[in-house]
Amino acid sequence: MSAAALGVFSAIGALGGLLGAAIADRHPDMALTKISAAAFATMALPLIALAMFPNVVVVAIALVVTSGAFSLWNIYMVSARQRASTQQTLGRIGAAYRTFVVTAALAGTLLGGLLTELFSIRATLAAAAAALCVAGPVVVTAFRAQASRATSSSAQMG
């Protein structure tokens, strides 16, 4: 890929991120469980399409859609962490979260490189989509359980 093509694709991905942020701004009260389910599915589907139909148009669409979903997810996660944290713990919780995310990104990058080297980029994209399909329900279930605990503890207080 040329430097110019990389720049174009980076800009296309950035547009998706801006779209995700605009959606988050227009719907600030959506439930984290709904956002999680939508974001994970929305990030997985373009990867499946890209693994099956690798061409420039699908790459561009996948970049817009996955970047938008990730942006939306990230905005809601930061907001959820801020609501769940006290003023005294917010910085530590944010730092721990960033440490986890950067470590996971590094591990995913290394694993993705290994999978691509051993198999192909298409296999790596399919594996990433599968991981999102597995992780999505786990995350949604965890958020539902957390919301249920918060509801029951506030009902006990009232």
DSSP file (Angstrom, degrees, kcal/mol; ACC not computed):
  #  RESIDUE AA STRUCTURE BP1 BP2  ACC     N-H-->O    O-->H-N    N-H-->O    O-->H-N    TCO  KAPPA ALPHA  PHI   PSI    X-CA   Y-CA   Z-CA
    1    1 A M              0   0    0      0, 0.0     2,-0.0     0, 0.0     0, 0.0   0.000 360.0 360.0 360.0 135.1    0.0    0.0    0.0
    2    2 A S     >  -     0   0    0      1,-0.1     4,-2.4     4,-0.0     5,-0.2  -0.310 360.0-110.1 -76.6 164.6    1.3    3.4   -0.9
    3    3 A A  H  > S+     0   0    0      1,-0.2     4,-2.1     2,-0.2     5,-0.1   0.880 120.3  52.6 -61.8 -37.5    1.7    6.2    1.6
    4    4 A A  H  > S+     0   0    0      2,-0.2     4,-2.3     1,-0.2    -1,-0.2   0.913 109.0  48.6 -65.8 -42.4   -1.1    8.1   -0.2
    5    5 A A  H  > S+     0   0    0      2,-0.2     4,-2.8     1,-0.2     5,-0.2   0.906 109.9  52.3 -64.4 -40.8   -3.5    5.0    0.1
    6    6 A L  H  X S+     0   0    0     -4,-2.4     4,-2.3     1,-0.2    -1,-0.2   0.908 109.9  49.4 -61.0 -41.2   -2.6    4.6    3.7
    7    7 A G  H  X S+     0   0    0     -4,-2.1     4,-2.1     2,-0.2    -2,-0.2   0.900 111.0  49.2 -63.4 -41.8   -3.5    8.3    4.3
    8    8 A V  H  X S+     0   0    0     -4,-2.3     4,-2.3     2,-0.2    -2,-0.2   0.935 113.1  46.2 -64.2 -46.5   -6.8    7.9    2.4
    9    9 A F  H  X S+     0   0    0     -4,-2.8     4,-2.4     1,-0.2    -2,-0.2   0.867 110.6  53.3 -66.7 -35.1   -7.8    4.8    4.4
   10   10 A S  H  X S+     0   0    0     -4,-2.3     4,-2.2    -5,-0.2    -1,-0.2   0.912 110.0  48.1 -63.0 -41.5   -6.8    6.5    7.7
   11   11 A A  H  X S+     0   0    0     -4,-2.1     4,-2.0     2,-0.2    -2,-0.2   0.884 109.4  52.9 -65.7 -39.1   -9.1    9.4    6.8
   12   12 A I  H  X S+     0   0    0     -4,-2.3     4,-1.6     1,-0.2    -2,-0.2   0.928 110.2  47.8 -62.1 -44.7  -11.9    7.1    5.9
   13   13 A G  H  X S+     0   0    0     -4,-2.4     4,-2.0     1,-0.2    -2,-0.2   0.890 108.6  54.8 -62.1 -39.5  -11.5    5.4    9.3
   14   14 A A  H  X S+     0   0    0     -4,-2.2     4,-2.2     1,-0.2    -1,-0.2   0.872 103.2  56.0 -63.3 -36.6  -11.5    8.8   11.0
   15   15 A L  H  X S+     0   0    0     -4,-2.0     4,-2.2     1,-0.2    -1,-0.2   0.909 106.0  51.3 -61.3 -40.8  -14.8    9.7    9.3
   16   16 A G  H  X S+     0   0    0     -4,-1.6     4,-2.4     1,-0.2    -2,-0.2   0.910 108.1  52.1 -61.3 -42.0  -16.3    6.5   10.9
   17   17 A G  H  X S+     0   0    0     -4,-2.0     4,-2.1     1,-0.2    -2,-0.2   0.893 109.1  49.6 -60.9 -40.3  -15.0    7.6   14.3
   18   18 A L  H  X S+     0   0    0     -4,-2.2     4,-2.2     2,-0.2    -1,-0.2   0.885 109.4  51.9 -66.3 -38.1  -16.6   11.0   13.9
   19   19 A L  H  X S+     0   0    0     -4,-2.2     4,-2.3     2,-0.2    -2,-0.2   0.917 109.1  50.0 -64.3 -42.6  -19.9    9.4   12.9
   20   20 A G  H  X S+     0   0    0     -4,-2.4     4,-2.3     1,-0.2    -2,-0.2   0.905 110.8  49.5 -61.3 -41.7  -19.8    7.2   16.0
   21   21 A A  H  X S+     0   0    0     -4,-2.1     4,-2.2     1,-0.2    -1,-0.2   0.885 109.5  52.0 -64.9 -38.5  -19.1   10.2   18.2
   22   22 A A  H  X S+     0   0    0     -4,-2.2     4,-1.6     2,-0.2    -2,-0.2   0.897 109.9  48.9 -65.5 -39.6  -22.0   12.1   16.6
   23   23 A I  H  X S+     0   0    0     -4,-2.3     4,-1.3     2,-0.2    -2,-0.2   0.925 111.0  50.1 -64.6 -43.9  -24.4    9.1   17.3
   24   24 A A  H  < S+     0   0    0     -4,-2.3     3,-0.2     1,-0.2    -2,-0.2   0.883 109.0  52.6 -61.3 -38.3  -23.2    9.0   20.9
   25   25 A D  H  < S+     0   0    0     -4,-2.2    -1,-0.2     1,-0.2    -2,-0.2   0.851 110.8  46.6 -66.9 -34.4  -23.8   12.7   21.3
   26   26 A R  H  < S+     0   0    0     -4,-1.6    -1,-0.2     1,-0.2    -2,-0.2   0.681 121.4  36.3 -81.4 -18.4  -27.4   12.4   19.9
   27   27 A H    ><  +     0   0    0     -4,-1.3     3,-1.2    -3,-0.2    -1,-0.2  -0.489  66.0 152.9-132.3  63.2  -28.3    9.4   22.1
   28   28 A P  T 3  S+     0   0    0      0, 0.0    -1,-0.1     0, 0.0    -2,-0.1   0.693  70.1  55.8 -70.7 -17.6  -26.5    9.9   25.5
   29   29 A D  T 3  S+     0   0    0     -3,-0.1     3,-0.1     2,-0.0    -5,-0.0   0.282  72.2 129.8-101.4  11.8  -29.0    7.9   27.5
   30   30 A M    <   -     0   0    0     -3,-1.2     2,-0.1    -6,-0.2    -3,-0.0  -0.375  68.3 -99.8 -65.5 145.2  -28.9    4.6   25.7
   31   31 A A     >  -     0   0    0      1,-0.1     4,-2.4     4,-0.0     3,-0.2  -0.374  21.2-130.0 -67.0 141.0  -28.3    1.6   27.9
   32   32 A L  H  > S+     0   0    0      1,-0.2     4,-2.7     2,-0.2     5,-0.2   0.823 108.0  58.8 -62.2 -31.4  -24.8    0.3   28.0
   33   33 A T  H  > S+     0   0    0      2,-0.2     4,-2.3     1,-0.2    -1,-0.2   0.918 108.2  44.6 -64.5 -41.9  -26.1   -3.3   27.3
   34   34 A K  H  > S+     0   0    0     -3,-0.2     4,-2.6     2,-0.2     5,-0.2   0.918 114.3  48.7 -67.8 -43.1  -27.7   -2.1   24.1
   35   35 A I  H  X S+     0   0    0     -4,-2.4     4,-3.1     2,-0.2     5,-0.2   0.916 112.0  50.3 -62.1 -42.9  -24.6   -0.1   23.0
   36   36 A S  H  X S+     0   0    0     -4,-2.7     4,-2.7     2,-0.2     5,-0.3   0.948 112.3  45.6 -61.4 -50.2  -22.4   -3.1   23.8
   37   37 A A  H  X S+     0   0    0     -4,-2.3     4,-2.0     1,-0.2     5,-0.2   0.933 117.3  44.4 -60.0 -46.5  -24.4   -5.6   21.8
   38   38 A A  H  X S+     0   0    0     -4,-2.6     4,-2.6    -5,-0.2    -2,-0.2   0.914 114.4  48.8 -65.5 -43.0  -24.7   -3.2   18.9
   39   39 A A  H  X S+     0   0    0     -4,-3.1     4,-2.0    -5,-0.2     5,-0.2   0.929 112.4  46.4 -66.3 -45.8  -21.0   -2.2   19.0
   40   40 A F  H  X S+     0   0    0     -4,-2.7     4,-1.9    -5,-0.2    -1,-0.2   0.931 117.1  43.8 -64.2 -44.3  -19.6   -5.7   19.1
   41   41 A A  H  X S+     0   0    0     -4,-2.0     4,-2.5    -5,-0.3    -1,-0.2   0.908 113.5  51.7 -64.9 -41.0  -21.9   -7.0   16.3
   42   42 A T  H  < S+     0   0    0     -4,-2.6    -1,-0.2    -5,-0.2    -2,-0.2   0.795 112.0  46.4 -69.0 -28.2  -21.2   -3.9   14.3
   43   43 A M  H  X S+     0   0    0     -4,-2.0     4,-0.7    -5,-0.2    -1,-0.2   0.824 114.3  48.4 -79.6 -31.7  -17.5   -4.4   14.6
   44   44 A A  H  X S+     0   0    0     -4,-1.9     4,-2.0    -5,-0.2     3,-0.4   0.908 101.7  61.0 -75.7 -42.4  -17.7   -8.1   13.8
   45   45 A L  H  X S+     0   0    0     -4,-2.5     4,-2.4     1,-0.2     5,-0.2   0.891 103.3  47.9 -58.5 -45.8  -19.8   -8.0   10.7
   46   46 A P  H  > S+     0   0    0      0, 0.0     4,-2.5     0, 0.0    -1,-0.2   0.847 109.9  54.5 -65.2 -29.9  -17.5   -5.8    8.5
   47   47 A L  H  X S+     0   0    0     -4,-0.7     4,-2.3    -3,-0.4    -2,-0.2   0.895 108.4  48.6 -68.2 -38.4  -14.6   -8.1    9.5
   48   48 A I  H  X S+     0   0    0     -4,-2.0     4,-1.9     2,-0.2     5,-0.2   0.938 112.9  48.1 -63.5 -46.1  -16.5  -11.1    8.3
   49   49 A A  H  X S+     0   0    0     -4,-2.4     4,-3.2     1,-0.2    -2,-0.2   0.901 111.9  49.8 -60.5 -41.0  -17.3   -9.3    5.0
   50   50 A L  H  < S+     0   0    0     -4,-2.5    -1,-0.2     1,-0.2    -2,-0.2   0.876 109.0  51.4 -67.9 -37.3  -13.7   -8.3    4.6
   51   51 A A  H  < S+     0   0    0     -4,-2.3    -1,-0.2     1,-0.2    -2,-0.2   0.860 118.9  38.2 -65.3 -34.4  -12.5  -11.9    5.2
   52   52 A M  H  < S+     0   0    0     -4,-1.9    -2,-0.2     1,-0.2    -1,-0.2   0.857 130.3  25.5 -84.9 -36.9  -14.9  -13.1    2.6
   53   53 A F  S  < S-     0   0    0     -4,-3.2     2,-1.1    -5,-0.2    -1,-0.2  -0.625  72.4-172.3-130.7  72.8  -14.7  -10.3    0.0
   54   54 A P        +     0   0    0      0, 0.0     2,-0.3     0, 0.0    -4,-0.1  -0.530  33.9 124.7 -75.4  99.6  -11.3   -8.5    0.3
   55   55 A N  S  > S-     0   0    0     -2,-1.1     4,-2.5     1,-0.1     5,-0.2  -0.952  72.2 -98.5-147.5 169.7  -11.5   -5.5   -2.0
   56   56 A V  H  > S+     0   0    0     -2,-0.3     4,-2.3     1,-0.2     5,-0.2   0.856 119.0  50.6 -59.8 -41.0  -11.0   -1.8   -1.7
   57   57 A V  H  > S+     0   0    0      2,-0.2     4,-2.5     1,-0.2    -1,-0.2   0.923 111.9  47.0 -65.9 -44.0  -14.7   -0.9   -1.4
   58   58 A V  H  > S+     0   0    0      1,-0.2     4,-3.0     2,-0.2    -2,-0.2   0.888 110.7  53.5 -65.7 -37.8  -15.2   -3.4    1.4
   59   59 A V  H  X S+     0   0    0     -4,-2.5     4,-2.5     2,-0.2    -2,-0.2   0.941 110.3  47.3 -59.9 -46.8  -12.1   -2.2    3.2
   60   60 A A  H  X S+     0   0    0     -4,-2.3     4,-2.0     2,-0.2    -2,-0.2   0.926 114.8  45.1 -62.3 -45.9  -13.4    1.4    3.1
   61   61 A I  H  X S+     0   0    0     -4,-2.5     4,-2.7     1,-0.2     5,-0.2   0.921 112.6  51.8 -64.0 -43.5  -16.9    0.4    4.3
   62   62 A A  H  X S+     0   0    0     -4,-3.0     4,-2.8     1,-0.2     5,-0.4   0.893 108.7  51.3 -60.9 -40.1  -15.3   -1.8    7.0
   63   63 A L  H  X S+     0   0    0     -4,-2.5     4,-2.0    -5,-0.2     5,-0.3   0.925 112.1  45.7 -63.3 -44.5  -13.1    1.0    8.2
   64   64 A V  H  X S+     0   0    0     -4,-2.0     4,-2.2    -5,-0.2    -2,-0.2   0.950 118.0  42.3 -63.0 -49.0  -16.1    3.4    8.5
   65   65 A V  H  X S+     0   0    0     -4,-2.7     4,-2.5     2,-0.2     5,-0.2   0.935 117.9  43.2 -68.4 -48.1  -18.3    0.9   10.3
   66   66 A T  H  X S+     0   0    0     -4,-2.8     4,-2.5    -5,-0.2     5,-0.2   0.900 115.5  49.1 -68.1 -38.5  -15.8   -0.5   12.7
   67   67 A S  H  X S+     0   0    0     -4,-2.0     4,-2.4    -5,-0.4    -1,-0.2   0.903 112.4  49.0 -65.6 -40.2  -14.3    2.9   13.5
   68   68 A G  H  X S+     0   0    0     -4,-2.2     4,-2.4    -5,-0.3    -2,-0.2   0.925 112.9  46.5 -64.1 -44.8  -17.8    4.3   14.2
   69   69 A A  H  X S+     0   0    0     -4,-2.5     4,-2.7     2,-0.2    -2,-0.2   0.905 113.2  49.3 -65.2 -41.2  -18.7    1.4   16.4
   70   70 A F  H  X S+     0   0    0     -4,-2.5     4,-2.8     2,-0.2    -1,-0.2   0.911 110.8  50.1 -65.1 -41.1  -15.5    1.5   18.3
   71   71 A S  H  X S+     0   0    0     -4,-2.4     4,-2.3     2,-0.2    -2,-0.2   0.932 112.1  47.5 -61.2 -46.4  -15.9    5.3   18.8
   72   72 A L  H  X S+     0   0    0     -4,-2.4     4,-2.1     1,-0.2    -2,-0.2   0.939 113.6  47.9 -59.5 -48.7  -19.4    4.8   20.1
   73   73 A W  H  X S+     0   0    0     -4,-2.7     4,-2.5     1,-0.2    -2,-0.2   0.921 111.4  50.6 -57.6 -46.9  -18.3    2.0   22.4
   74   74 A N  H  X S+     0   0    0     -4,-2.8     4,-2.4     1,-0.2     5,-0.2   0.898 109.0  50.5 -62.8 -42.3  -15.4    4.0   23.7
   75   75 A I  H  X S+     0   0    0     -4,-2.3     4,-2.1     1,-0.2    -1,-0.2   0.928 113.4  45.3 -62.4 -45.5  -17.5    7.1   24.5
   76   76 A Y  H  X S+     0   0    0     -4,-2.1     4,-2.6     2,-0.2    -2,-0.2   0.876 111.9  52.2 -67.4 -36.8  -20.1    5.0   26.4
   77   77 A M  H  X S+     0   0    0     -4,-2.5     4,-2.6     2,-0.2     5,-0.2   0.916 109.5  48.4 -66.9 -42.0  -17.4    3.1   28.3
   78   78 A V  H  X S+     0   0    0     -4,-2.4     4,-2.3     2,-0.2    -1,-0.2   0.929 113.4  48.1 -62.7 -43.5  -15.7    6.3   29.5
   79   79 A S  H  X S+     0   0    0     -4,-2.1     4,-2.3    -5,-0.2    -2,-0.2   0.909 111.4  50.1 -62.6 -42.4  -19.0    7.7   30.6
   80   80 A A  H  X S+     0   0    0     -4,-2.6     4,-2.2     1,-0.2    -2,-0.2   0.912 110.7  49.4 -64.3 -42.2  -19.9    4.5   32.4
   81   81 A R  H  X S+     0   0    0     -4,-2.6     4,-1.1     1,-0.2    -1,-0.2   0.906 110.8  50.5 -62.8 -40.4  -16.5    4.4   34.2
   82   82 A Q  H  < S+     0   0    0     -4,-2.3     3,-0.3     1,-0.2    -2,-0.2   0.905 112.2  46.4 -65.3 -40.6  -17.0    8.0   35.2
   83   83 A R  H  < S+     0   0    0     -4,-2.3    -1,-0.2     1,-0.2    -2,-0.2   0.857 114.7  47.3 -68.0 -34.8  -20.5    7.4   36.6
   84   84 A A  H  < S+     0   0    0     -4,-2.2     2,-0.3    -5,-0.2    -1,-0.2   0.603 103.1  77.7 -83.9 -11.4  -19.4    4.2   38.5
   85   85 A S  S  < S-     0   0    0     -4,-1.1     2,-0.2    -3,-0.3     5,-0.0  -0.675  74.4-128.5-101.7 151.0  -16.3    5.9   40.0
   86   86 A T    >>  -     0   0    0     -2,-0.3     4,-1.5     1,-0.1     3,-0.6  -0.537  34.0-107.2 -84.3 163.8  -15.9    8.2   42.9
   87   87 A Q  T 34 S+     0   0    0      1,-0.2     4,-0.5     2,-0.2     3,-0.1   0.867 120.7  53.7 -58.2 -36.7  -13.9   11.4   42.5
   88   88 A Q  T 34 S+     0   0    0      1,-0.2     4,-0.3     2,-0.1    -1,-0.2   0.788 117.0  34.7 -71.1 -28.4  -11.1    9.9   44.5
   89   89 A T  T <> S+     0   0    0     -3,-0.6     4,-2.8     1,-0.1     5,-0.3   0.525  89.5  94.2-104.9  -6.8  -10.8    6.7   42.4
   90   90 A L  H  X S+     0   0    0     -4,-1.5     4,-2.6     1,-0.2     5,-0.2   0.894  87.2  47.2 -56.9 -45.5  -11.6    8.0   38.9
   91   91 A G  H  > S+     0   0    0     -4,-0.5     4,-2.3     2,-0.2    -1,-0.2   0.908 114.3  46.5 -64.1 -42.6   -7.9    8.6   38.0
   92   92 A R  H  > S+     0   0    0     -4,-0.3     4,-2.5     2,-0.2    -2,-0.2   0.905 113.6  48.4 -67.3 -41.1   -6.8    5.2   39.2
   93   93 A I  H  X S+     0   0    0     -4,-2.8     4,-2.5     2,-0.2    -2,-0.2   0.920 112.6  48.9 -65.8 -42.6   -9.7    3.4   37.5
   94   94 A G  H  X S+     0   0    0     -4,-2.6     4,-2.6    -5,-0.3    -2,-0.2   0.909 112.2  48.4 -61.9 -42.2   -9.0    5.2   34.3
   95   95 A A  H  X S+     0   0    0     -4,-2.3     4,-2.4     2,-0.2    -2,-0.2   0.903 112.0  48.8 -66.0 -41.0   -5.3    4.4   34.4
   96   96 A A  H  X S+     0   0    0     -4,-2.5     4,-2.4     2,-0.2    -2,-0.2   0.917 111.8  49.7 -63.9 -42.2   -6.0    0.7   35.2
   97   97 A Y  H  X S+     0   0    0     -4,-2.5     4,-2.8     2,-0.2    -2,-0.2   0.935 111.4  47.9 -61.7 -46.9   -8.5    0.6   32.3
   98   98 A R  H  X S+     0   0    0     -4,-2.6     4,-2.8     1,-0.2     5,-0.3   0.897 110.6  52.2 -62.4 -39.8   -6.0    2.2   29.9
   99   99 A T  H  X S+     0   0    0     -4,-2.4     4,-2.2     2,-0.2    -1,-0.2   0.930 111.9  46.3 -60.8 -45.1   -3.2   -0.3   31.0
  100  100 A F  H  X S+     0   0    0     -4,-2.4     4,-2.7     2,-0.2    -2,-0.2   0.930 114.3  47.6 -62.0 -46.1   -5.5   -3.2   30.4
  101  101 A V  H  X S+     0   0    0     -4,-2.8     4,-2.6     2,-0.2    -2,-0.2   0.914 113.0  46.9 -65.3 -43.9   -6.6   -1.9   27.0
  102  102 A V  H  X S+     0   0    0     -4,-2.8     4,-2.3     2,-0.2    -1,-0.2   0.903 114.0  48.6 -66.5 -39.8   -3.1   -1.1   25.8
  103  103 A T  H  X S+     0   0    0     -4,-2.2     4,-2.6    -5,-0.3    -2,-0.2   0.919 112.7  47.8 -64.6 -43.3   -1.9   -4.5   27.0
  104  104 A A  H  X S+     0   0    0     -4,-2.7     4,-2.9     2,-0.2    -2,-0.2   0.893 111.0  51.6 -64.2 -39.4   -4.8   -6.3   25.2
  105  105 A A  H  X S+     0   0    0     -4,-2.6     4,-2.4     2,-0.2    -2,-0.2   0.904 110.8  48.1 -63.8 -41.2   -4.1   -4.3   22.1
  106  106 A L  H  X S+     0   0    0     -4,-2.3     4,-2.5     2,-0.2    -2,-0.2   0.938 113.5  46.7 -63.6 -46.8   -0.4   -5.3   22.2
  107  107 A A  H  X S+     0   0    0     -4,-2.6     4,-2.7     1,-0.2     5,-0.2   0.914 113.4  49.4 -62.4 -42.3   -1.4   -9.0   22.7
  108  108 A G  H  X S+     0   0    0     -4,-2.9     4,-2.9     2,-0.2    -1,-0.2   0.882 110.3  50.8 -64.2 -38.6   -4.0   -8.8   19.9
  109  109 A T  H  X S+     0   0    0     -4,-2.4     4,-2.4     2,-0.2    -2,-0.2   0.928 112.8  45.3 -64.4 -45.3   -1.4   -7.2   17.6
  110  110 A L  H  X S+     0   0    0     -4,-2.5     4,-2.3     2,-0.2    -2,-0.2   0.928 116.0  46.0 -64.1 -44.9    1.1   -9.9   18.3
  111  111 A L  H  X S+     0   0    0     -4,-2.7     4,-2.9     2,-0.2     5,-0.2   0.903 112.5  51.2 -64.6 -41.6   -1.5  -12.7   17.9
  112  112 A G  H  X S+     0   0    0     -4,-2.9     4,-2.4    -5,-0.2    -1,-0.2   0.906 110.5  48.8 -62.1 -42.0   -2.9  -11.1   14.8
  113  113 A G  H  X S+     0   0    0     -4,-2.4     4,-2.4     2,-0.2    -2,-0.2   0.905 112.7  48.2 -63.3 -41.7    0.6  -10.9   13.2
  114  114 A L  H  X S+     0   0    0     -4,-2.3     4,-2.7     2,-0.2     5,-0.2   0.933 112.2  48.2 -65.0 -46.5    1.3  -14.6   14.2
  115  115 A L  H  X>S+     0   0    0     -4,-2.9     4,-3.0     1,-0.2     5,-0.5   0.907 113.2  48.5 -60.1 -42.0   -2.0  -15.7   12.7
  116  116 A T  H  <5S+     0   0    0     -4,-2.4    -1,-0.2    -5,-0.2    -2,-0.2   0.907 112.7  47.9 -65.7 -41.2   -1.4  -13.8    9.5
  117  117 A E  H  <5S+     0   0    0     -4,-2.4    -2,-0.2    -5,-0.2    -1,-0.2   0.907 119.2  39.2 -64.7 -41.6    2.1  -15.2    9.2
  118  118 A L  H  <5S-     0   0    0     -4,-2.7    -2,-0.2    -5,-0.2    -1,-0.2   0.855 139.4  -1.1 -77.2 -36.0    0.9  -18.8    9.9
  119  119 A F  T  <5S-     0   0    0     -4,-3.0     2,-0.3    -5,-0.2    -3,-0.2   0.626 103.4 -73.4-119.5 -88.7   -2.3  -18.6    7.9
  120  120 A S     >< -     0   0    0     -5,-0.5     4,-1.8     1,-0.1    -1,-0.2  -0.971  34.7 -97.9-170.4 168.1   -3.5  -15.5    6.1
  121  121 A I  H  > S+     0   0    0     -2,-0.3     4,-2.5     1,-0.2     5,-0.2   0.853 122.2  56.9 -65.8 -34.1   -4.9  -12.0    6.6
  122  122 A R  H  > S+     0   0    0      1,-0.2     4,-2.3     2,-0.2    -1,-0.2   0.909 106.2  48.6 -64.5 -41.2   -8.3  -13.4    5.8
  123  123 A A  H  > S+     0   0    0      2,-0.2     4,-2.4     1,-0.2    -1,-0.2   0.886 110.9  51.5 -64.4 -38.0   -8.0  -16.0    8.6
  124  124 A T  H  X S+     0   0    0     -4,-1.8     4,-2.4     2,-0.2    -2,-0.2   0.913 109.7  48.8 -65.7 -42.9   -6.9  -13.3   11.0
  125  125 A L  H  X S+     0   0    0     -4,-2.5     4,-2.3     2,-0.2    -2,-0.2   0.906 112.0  49.1 -62.8 -41.7   -9.9  -11.1   10.1
  126  126 A A  H  X S+     0   0    0     -4,-2.3     4,-2.4     2,-0.2    -2,-0.2   0.895 111.0  50.1 -64.7 -39.8  -12.2  -14.1   10.6
  127  127 A A  H  X S+     0   0    0     -4,-2.4     4,-2.5     2,-0.2    -2,-0.2   0.893 110.0  50.4 -65.6 -39.6  -10.6  -14.9   14.0
  128  128 A A  H  X S+     0   0    0     -4,-2.4     4,-2.1     2,-0.2    -2,-0.2   0.909 111.1  48.9 -64.3 -41.6  -11.0  -11.3   15.1
  129  129 A A  H  X S+     0   0    0     -4,-2.3     4,-2.2     2,-0.2    -2,-0.2   0.911 111.2  50.1 -63.5 -42.0  -14.7  -11.4   14.1
  130  130 A A  H  X S+     0   0    0     -4,-2.4     4,-2.0     2,-0.2    -2,-0.2   0.910 108.6  52.2 -63.1 -42.0  -15.2  -14.6   16.0
  131  131 A A  H  X S+     0   0    0     -4,-2.5     4,-2.9     1,-0.2    -1,-0.2   0.905 110.2  48.5 -61.6 -41.0  -13.5  -13.2   19.0
  132  132 A L  H  X S+     0   0    0     -4,-2.1     4,-2.5     1,-0.2    -1,-0.2   0.889 109.6  52.6 -65.2 -38.7  -15.9  -10.2   18.9
  133  133 A C  H  < S+     0   0    0     -4,-2.2    -2,-0.2     2,-0.2    -1,-0.2   0.837 115.0  41.6 -66.9 -32.3  -18.9  -12.5   18.5
  134  134 A V  H  X S+     0   0    0     -4,-2.0     4,-1.0    -5,-0.2    -2,-0.2   0.899 117.1  46.7 -78.4 -43.5  -17.8  -14.5   21.6
  135  135 A A  H  X S+     0   0    0     -4,-2.9     4,-2.7    -5,-0.2     5,-0.3   0.854 100.8  67.9 -69.5 -35.2  -16.9  -11.4   23.7
  136  136 A G  H  X S+     0   0    0     -4,-2.5     4,-2.6     1,-0.2     5,-0.2   0.931 102.8  41.6 -53.5 -56.0  -20.1   -9.5   22.8
  137  137 A P  H  > S+     0   0    0      0, 0.0     4,-2.5     0, 0.0    -1,-0.2   0.854 114.0  54.2 -62.9 -32.9  -22.5  -11.7   24.7
  138  138 A V  H  X S+     0   0    0     -4,-1.0     4,-2.1     2,-0.2    -2,-0.2   0.937 111.8  43.9 -64.3 -45.7  -20.1  -12.0   27.7
  139  139 A V  H  X S+     0   0    0     -4,-2.7     4,-2.5     2,-0.2     5,-0.2   0.921 113.7  50.2 -65.5 -44.6  -19.8   -8.2   28.0
  140  140 A V  H  X S+     0   0    0     -4,-2.6     4,-2.5    -5,-0.3    -2,-0.2   0.916 110.7  50.0 -60.9 -43.3  -23.6   -7.7   27.6
  141  141 A T  H  X S+     0   0    0     -4,-2.5     4,-2.3     1,-0.2    -1,-0.2   0.903 110.5  50.1 -62.1 -41.4  -24.2  -10.4   30.3
  142  142 A A  H  X S+     0   0    0     -4,-2.1     4,-2.2     2,-0.2    -2,-0.2   0.908 111.8  47.4 -64.5 -41.6  -21.8   -8.7   32.6
  143  143 A F  H  X S+     0   0    0     -4,-2.5     4,-2.6     2,-0.2    -2,-0.2   0.881 111.0  51.6 -68.3 -37.0  -23.4   -5.3   32.1
  144  144 A R  H  X S+     0   0    0     -4,-2.5     4,-2.4     2,-0.2    -2,-0.2   0.918 110.7  48.4 -63.6 -42.3  -26.8   -6.7   32.7
  145  145 A A  H  X S+     0   0    0     -4,-2.3     4,-2.4     2,-0.2    -2,-0.2   0.902 112.1  49.1 -63.8 -41.1  -25.7   -8.3   35.9
  146  146 A Q  H  X S+     0   0    0     -4,-2.2     4,-2.4     2,-0.2    -2,-0.2   0.918 112.0  48.1 -64.8 -43.4  -24.1   -5.0   37.0
  147  147 A A  H  X S+     0   0    0     -4,-2.6     4,-2.3     1,-0.2    -2,-0.2   0.883 111.3  51.4 -65.0 -37.6  -27.3   -3.1   36.2
  148  148 A S  H  X S+     0   0    0     -4,-2.4     4,-2.5     2,-0.2    -2,-0.2   0.910 110.4  47.9 -65.5 -42.5  -29.4   -5.6   38.0
  149  149 A R  H  X S+     0   0    0     -4,-2.4     4,-2.4     2,-0.2     5,-0.2   0.906 112.3  49.8 -63.5 -41.5  -27.2   -5.4   41.1
  150  150 A A  H  X S+     0   0    0     -4,-2.4     4,-1.9     2,-0.2    -2,-0.2   0.897 112.1  48.0 -65.2 -39.5  -27.4   -1.6   41.0
  151  151 A T  H  X S+     0   0    0     -4,-2.3     4,-1.9     2,-0.2    -2,-0.2   0.917 113.6  46.4 -66.9 -44.0  -31.2   -1.7   40.7
  152  152 A S  H  X S+     0   0    0     -4,-2.5     4,-1.7     1,-0.2    -2,-0.2   0.868 112.8  49.2 -70.3 -34.6  -31.6   -4.1   43.5
  153  153 A S  H  X S+     0   0    0     -4,-2.4     4,-1.3     2,-0.2    -1,-0.2   0.861 112.1  48.1 -73.2 -32.9  -29.2   -2.2   45.9
  154  154 A S  H  X S+     0   0    0     -4,-1.9     4,-1.5    -5,-0.2    -2,-0.2   0.842 110.5  52.5 -73.8 -31.0  -31.0    1.1   45.2
  155  155 A A  H  < S+     0   0    0     -4,-1.9    -2,-0.2     1,-0.2    -1,-0.2   0.864 108.2  51.4 -68.9 -34.9  -34.4   -0.5   45.8
  156  156 A Q  H  < S+     0   0    0     -4,-1.7    -1,-0.2     1,-0.2    -2,-0.2   0.833 110.0  49.3 -69.8 -32.1  -33.1   -1.8   49.1
  157  157 A M  H  <        0   0    0     -4,-1.3    -1,-0.2     1,-0.2    -2,-0.2   0.826 360.0 360.0 -74.8 -31.6  -31.9    1.7   50.1
  158  158 A G     <        0   0    0     -4,-1.5    -1,-0.2    -5,-0.1    -2,-0.2   0.442 360.0 360.0 -88.4 360.0  -35.3    3.3   49.2
